[in-house]
Amino acid sequence: MTKTDLQGDLLADLKSAANARPLPTSQPALPPPLTVPQGELRPATPALDFRVTPLRWARPGLVAPDTGLGLGLRFGPVEVSLSLGG
C-alpha cells in the first residue's frame, strides 16, 4: 500500500462521514422545579468571624468557615473567616 492509497482511503472515509446524518440524541427528562412558599426564602447574611486562641497555634493556611459558604485565613493564633449564610 502506498502513501497516496492510504491518503485516498482516509479522504474517502472523511467525505462519507461528513455526508452522514448525525444520530439523534435524547435528553433525559428533567424533574419539575421545586416550589417554595415566598415567606421561607431569605437572602444569605454575611458574617465575619475573628478568633484569637493564644494557647493553640496553627500553621498558616486557608480554612472553610464553620457554617455556609465562605473563606477563612488562619495564621498562628489568629483566624479570620467570612461566611455567607448559615
Secondary structure, DSSP 8 states (H G I E B T S, - for coil): --HHHHHHHHHHHHHHHHHS-----------------GGG-----EEEEEEE-TT--EEEEEE--SSSEEEEEEEETEEEEEEE--
